[in-house]
Amino acid sequence: MSRFEMLPVASITIDPAQVRSKRDPDAQRQLEESVKLRGVLQSIGVTEERKLIWGAGRLLAAQAAGVTEIPAVVMDKPVSEGEFLTMQMIENMARSDLSPADQWRGCVRLMEANPQWQLKDVARALSLDPSTVTKLLSPSKCIKGWQDLLINGLCGITDCYAASKMDEKGQAELLALKM
């Protein structure tokens, strides 16, 4: 299903719509320093076409450190958008620094890429409890104000989940109290 290769860093493209939208600049700087000292220690993942699936931070650190080749797991067969997003989400959900907004947007994209899927299918693909997926997708049932708060880190998924159970008027009233 996949093979290991050393790939030229310049041959790899980063998905502009990747799941992780924000990076901790200090953590990225530390990773760059580590790559300068020791090289890239963990493989990235790419499609046959060299589109990055996972490891954007490592790839960016390698570019910044002037590394010319990077260890990569290359998929042996074409990867559908659904498979691509599933692998991205699995990689990122396992890490604690994926923001709640990125988790929400990633789950939404995963559902869009797999229109036949139900919540239980997303849960199975990500090894999560279905109730967790319900909460992660709850901002989709919220008014824009709640979504904006989540994106800006001013509320959490639990807040959006509570708001999502209300009608738009109730959500607006609760939002006004939160502000």
Short mmCIF file of the C-alpha atoms (twelve columns), coordinates in Angstrom:
data_MODEL
# 
_entry.id   MODEL 
# 
loop_
_atom_site.group_PDB 
_atom_site.id 
_atom_site.type_symbol 
_atom_site.label_atom_id 
_atom_site.label_alt_id 
_atom_site.label_comp_id 
_atom_site.label_asym_id 
_atom_site.label_seq_id 
_atom_site.Cartn_x 
_atom_site.Cartn_y 
_atom_site.Cartn_z 
_atom_site.pdbx_PDB_model_num 
ATOM 1   C CA . MET A 1   0.000   0.000  0.000  1 
ATOM 2   C CA . SER A 2   2.953   2.345  0.518  1 
ATOM 3   C CA . ARG A 3   6.699   2.541  0.162  1 
ATOM 4   C CA . PHE A 4   9.500   4.504  1.820  1 
ATOM 5   C CA . GLU A 5   11.592  6.940  -0.240 1 
ATOM 6   C CA . MET A 6   13.895  9.873  0.214  1 
ATOM 7   C CA . LEU A 7   12.276  12.660 -1.814 1 
ATOM 8   C CA . PRO A 8   13.514  16.053 -2.924 1 
ATOM 9   C CA . VAL A 9   11.907  18.627 -0.647 1 
ATOM 10  C CA . ALA A 10  11.161  20.834 -3.665 1 
ATOM 11  C CA . SER A 11  9.069   18.079 -5.293 1 
ATOM 12  C CA . ILE A 12  6.409   18.094 -2.564 1 
ATOM 13  C CA . THR A 13  3.346   20.333 -2.593 1 
ATOM 14  C CA . ILE A 14  1.422   21.298 0.534  1 
ATOM 15  C CA . ASP A 15  -2.368  21.105 0.379  1 
ATOM 16  C CA . PRO A 16  -3.547  24.725 0.802  1 
ATOM 17  C CA . ALA A 17  -6.734  23.415 2.446  1 
ATOM 18  C CA . GLN A 18  -4.966  21.119 4.898  1 
ATOM 19  C CA . VAL A 19  -6.708  20.339 8.151  1 
ATOM 20  C CA . ARG A 20  -4.355  22.311 10.415 1 
ATOM 21  C CA . SER A 21  -4.848  26.017 9.772  1 
ATOM 22  C CA . LYS A 22  -2.606  27.425 12.531 1 
ATOM 23  C CA . ARG A 23  0.811   26.483 13.828 1 
ATOM 24  C CA . ASP A 24  2.454   27.453 17.078 1 
ATOM 25  C CA . PRO A 25  5.354   29.643 15.880 1 
ATOM 26  C CA . ASP A 26  7.550   28.693 18.863 1 
ATOM 27  C CA . ALA A 27  6.986   24.970 18.315 1 
ATOM 28  C CA . GLN A 28  7.728   25.384 14.597 1 
ATOM 29  C CA . ARG A 29  10.960  27.263 15.398 1 
ATOM 30  C CA . GLN A 30  11.988  24.456 17.767 1 
ATOM 31  C CA . LEU A 31  11.294  21.888 15.059 1 
ATOM 32  C CA . GLU A 32  13.399  23.898 12.588 1 
ATOM 33  C CA . GLU A 33  16.302  23.956 15.064 1 
ATOM 34  C CA . SER A 34  15.960  20.204 15.601 1 
ATOM 35  C CA . VAL A 35  15.996  19.573 11.844 1 
ATOM 36  C CA . LYS A 36  19.094  21.752 11.475 1 
ATOM 37  C CA . LEU A 37  20.867  19.700 14.154 1 
ATOM 38  C CA . ARG A 38  19.607  16.174 13.485 1 
ATOM 39  C CA . GLY A 39  17.741  16.182 10.181 1 
ATOM 40  C CA . VAL A 40  14.153  15.012 9.740  1 
ATOM 41  C CA . LEU A 41  13.671  12.043 12.073 1 
ATOM 42  C CA . GLN A 42  10.066  11.112 11.217 1 
ATOM 43  C CA . SER A 43  8.726   10.506 7.725  1 
ATOM 44  C CA . ILE A 44  6.146   12.660 6.030  1 
ATOM 45  C CA . GLY A 45  3.348   11.097 3.950  1 
ATOM 46  C CA . VAL A 46  2.622   11.936 0.316  1 
ATOM 47  C CA . THR A 47  0.434   10.786 -2.550 1 
ATOM 48  C CA . GLU A 48  1.932   9.366  -5.754 1 
ATOM 49  C CA . GLU A 49  1.693   12.919 -7.122 1 
ATOM 50  C CA . ARG A 50  3.790   14.170 -4.175 1 
ATOM 51  C CA . LYS A 51  0.895   16.005 -2.514 1 
ATOM 52  C CA . LEU A 52  1.563   16.171 1.223  1 
ATOM 53  C CA . ILE A 53  -0.829  14.143 3.373  1 
ATOM 54  C CA . TRP A 54  0.852   14.501 6.759  1 
ATOM 55  C CA . GLY A 55  3.989   16.139 8.114  1 
ATOM 56  C CA . ALA A 56  3.549   19.770 7.012  1 
ATOM 57  C CA . GLY A 57  5.481   21.050 10.022 1 
ATOM 58  C CA . ARG A 58  8.389   18.724 9.250  1 
ATOM 59  C CA . LEU A 59  8.367   19.738 5.586  1 
ATOM 60  C CA . LEU A 60  8.297   23.452 6.447  1 
ATOM 61  C CA . ALA A 61  11.123  22.924 8.950  1 
ATOM 62  C CA . ALA A 62  13.169  21.050 6.336  1 
ATOM 63  C CA . GLN A 63  12.641  23.883 3.842  1 
ATOM 64  C CA . ALA A 64  13.678  26.488 6.434  1 
ATOM 65  C CA . ALA A 65  16.745  24.437 7.416  1 
ATOM 66  C CA . GLY A 66  17.845  24.086 3.785  1 
ATOM 67  C CA . VAL A 67  17.417  20.300 3.769  1 
ATOM 68  C CA . THR A 68  17.203  19.003 0.191  1 
ATOM 69  C CA . GLU A 69  15.753  15.510 0.784  1 
ATOM 70  C CA . ILE A 70  13.189  14.259 3.259  1 
ATOM 71  C CA . PRO A 71  12.094  10.746 4.292  1 
ATOM 72  C CA . ALA A 72  8.603   10.020 3.013  1 
ATOM 73  C CA . VAL A 73  5.967   7.322  2.960  1 
ATOM 74  C CA . VAL A 74  4.621   7.355  -0.597 1 
ATOM 75  C CA . MET A 75  1.201   5.886  -1.291 1 
ATOM 76  C CA . ASP A 76  1.403   3.188  -3.976 1 
ATOM 77  C CA . LYS A 77  -2.063  3.787  -5.371 1 
ATOM 78  C CA . PRO A 78  -4.209  6.820  -6.103 1 
ATOM 79  C CA . VAL A 79  -5.772  8.284  -2.973 1 
ATOM 80  C CA . SER A 80  -9.360  9.570  -3.091 1 
ATOM 81  C CA . GLU A 81  -10.211 12.886 -1.448 1 
ATOM 82  C CA . GLY A 82  -11.999 10.931 1.292  1 
ATOM 83  C CA . GLU A 83  -8.974  8.711  1.968  1 
ATOM 84  C CA . PHE A 84  -6.682  11.749 1.832  1 
ATOM 85  C CA . LEU A 85  -8.725  13.641 4.424  1 
ATOM 86  C CA . THR A 86  -9.113  10.557 6.613  1 
ATOM 87  C CA . MET A 87  -5.331  10.133 6.783  1 
ATOM 88  C CA . GLN A 88  -4.869  13.855 7.506  1 
ATOM 89  C CA . MET A 89  -7.462  13.770 10.264 1 
ATOM 90  C CA . ILE A 90  -6.083  10.584 11.854 1 
ATOM 91  C CA . GLU A 91  -2.589  12.084 11.929 1 
ATOM 92  C CA . ASN A 92  -3.791  15.374 13.370 1 
ATOM 93  C CA . MET A 93  -6.478  14.144 15.780 1 
ATOM 94  C CA . ALA A 94  -3.854  12.026 17.541 1 
ATOM 95  C CA . ARG A 95  -2.040  15.229 18.449 1 
ATOM 96  C CA . SER A 96  -3.341  17.403 21.225 1 
ATOM 97  C CA . ASP A 97  -2.467  20.712 19.549 1 
ATOM 98  C CA . LEU A 98  -5.082  20.556 16.790 1 
ATOM 99  C CA . SER A 99  -7.448  23.423 17.600 1 
ATOM 100 C CA . PRO A 100 -11.144 22.737 18.154 1 
ATOM 101 C CA . ALA A 101 -11.915 24.846 15.069 1 
ATOM 102 C CA . ASP A 102 -9.537  22.747 12.960 1 
ATOM 103 C CA . GLN A 103 -11.105 19.562 14.337 1 
ATOM 104 C CA . TRP A 104 -14.551 20.851 13.375 1 
ATOM 105 C CA . ARG A 105 -13.500 21.985 9.887  1 
ATOM 106 C CA . GLY A 106 -11.614 18.732 9.314  1 
ATOM 107 C CA . CYS A 107 -14.651 16.630 10.232 1 
ATOM 108 C CA . VAL A 108 -16.849 18.760 7.979  1 
ATOM 109 C CA . ARG A 109 -14.459 18.287 5.065  1 
ATOM 110 C CA . LEU A 110 -14.302 14.560 5.770  1 
ATOM 111 C CA . MET A 111 -18.104 14.314 5.633  1 
ATOM 112 C CA . GLU A 112 -18.173 16.368 2.409  1 
ATOM 113 C CA . ALA A 113 -15.531 14.149 0.803  1 
ATOM 114 C CA . ASN A 114 -17.504 11.038 1.767  1 
ATOM 115 C CA . PRO A 115 -21.142 12.020 1.142  1 
ATOM 116 C CA . GLN A 116 -22.367 8.489  1.831  1 
ATOM 117 C CA . TRP A 117 -20.878 8.559  5.335  1 
ATOM 118 C CA . GLN A 118 -22.843 8.970  8.522  1 
ATOM 119 C CA . LEU A 119 -21.445 10.173 11.846 1 
ATOM 120 C CA . LYS A 120 -20.662 6.599  12.869 1 
ATOM 121 C CA . ASP A 121 -18.458 6.222  9.752  1 
ATOM 122 C CA . VAL A 122 -16.446 9.329  10.657 1 
ATOM 123 C CA . ALA A 123 -16.153 8.041  14.222 1 
ATOM 124 C CA . ARG A 124 -14.916 4.652  13.000 1 
ATOM 125 C CA . ALA A 125 -12.407 6.233  10.581 1 
ATOM 126 C CA . LEU A 126 -10.975 8.476  13.308 1 
ATOM 127 C CA . SER A 127 -11.238 5.911  16.125 1 
ATOM 128 C CA . LEU A 128 -13.524 8.223  18.084 1 
ATOM 129 C CA . ASP A 129 -16.750 7.673  19.955 1 
ATOM 130 C CA . PRO A 130 -19.746 8.758  17.821 1 
ATOM 131 C CA . SER A 131 -20.796 11.197 20.563 1 
ATOM 132 C CA . THR A 132 -17.424 12.934 20.174 1 
ATOM 133 C CA . VAL A 133 -17.999 13.345 16.445 1 
ATOM 134 C CA . THR A 134 -21.468 14.756 17.154 1 
ATOM 135 C CA . LYS A 135 -19.852 17.378 19.404 1 
ATOM 136 C CA . LEU A 136 -17.059 18.092 16.888 1 
ATOM 137 C CA . LEU A 137 -19.631 18.754 14.162 1 
ATOM 138 C CA . SER A 138 -21.964 20.822 16.378 1 
ATOM 139 C CA . PRO A 139 -20.573 24.226 15.267 1 
ATOM 140 C CA . SER A 140 -22.142 23.479 11.859 1 
ATOM 141 C CA . LYS A 141 -25.541 23.863 13.550 1 
ATOM 142 C CA . CYS A 142 -24.560 27.162 15.155 1 
ATOM 143 C CA . ILE A 143 -25.010 30.713 13.943 1 
ATOM 144 C CA . LYS A 144 -21.953 32.408 12.472 1 
ATOM 145 C CA . GLY A 145 -21.181 34.285 15.704 1 
ATOM 146 C CA . TRP A 146 -20.570 31.023 17.570 1 
ATOM 147 C CA . GLN A 147 -18.447 29.690 14.713 1 
ATOM 148 C CA . ASP A 148 -16.374 32.891 14.735 1 
ATOM 149 C CA . LEU A 149 -15.800 32.580 18.494 1 
ATOM 150 C CA . LEU A 150 -14.616 28.999 18.008 1 
ATOM 151 C CA . ILE A 151 -12.308 29.920 15.123 1 
ATOM 152 C CA . ASN A 152 -10.802 32.746 17.190 1 
ATOM 153 C CA . GLY A 153 -10.298 30.496 20.203 1 
ATOM 154 C CA . LEU A 154 -12.808 32.383 22.354 1 
ATOM 155 C CA . CYS A 155 -15.051 29.396 23.011 1 
ATOM 156 C CA . GLY A 156 -14.758 25.646 22.833 1 
ATOM 157 C CA . ILE A 157 -16.556 22.775 21.169 1 
ATOM 158 C CA . THR A 158 -18.594 22.207 24.346 1 
ATOM 159 C CA . ASP A 159 -19.929 25.785 24.144 1 
ATOM 160 C CA . CYS A 160 -20.899 25.269 20.505 1 
ATOM 161 C CA . TYR A 161 -22.486 21.925 21.329 1 
ATOM 162 C CA . ALA A 162 -24.681 23.565 23.978 1 
ATOM 163 C CA . ALA A 163 -25.597 26.417 21.618 1 
ATOM 164 C CA . SER A 164 -26.346 24.020 18.753 1 
ATOM 165 C CA . LYS A 165 -29.265 22.595 20.705 1 
ATOM 166 C CA . MET A 166 -31.012 25.999 20.614 1 
ATOM 167 C CA . ASP A 167 -32.838 27.760 17.813 1 
ATOM 168 C CA . GLU A 168 -31.132 30.765 16.172 1 
ATOM 169 C CA . LYS A 169 -32.794 33.266 18.521 1 
ATOM 170 C CA . GLY A 170 -31.674 31.322 21.591 1 
ATOM 171 C CA . GLN A 171 -28.162 31.037 20.189 1 
ATOM 172 C CA . ALA A 172 -28.035 34.795 19.584 1 
ATOM 173 C CA . GLU A 173 -29.231 35.520 23.130 1 
ATOM 174 C CA . LEU A 174 -26.678 33.138 24.646 1 
ATOM 175 C CA . LEU A 175 -23.961 34.633 22.440 1 
ATOM 176 C CA . ALA A 176 -24.862 38.133 23.692 1 
ATOM 177 C CA . LEU A 177 -24.448 36.919 27.289 1 
ATOM 178 C CA . LYS A 178 -21.066 35.373 26.450 1 
ATOM 179 C CA . MET A 179 -19.788 38.621 24.932 1 
# 
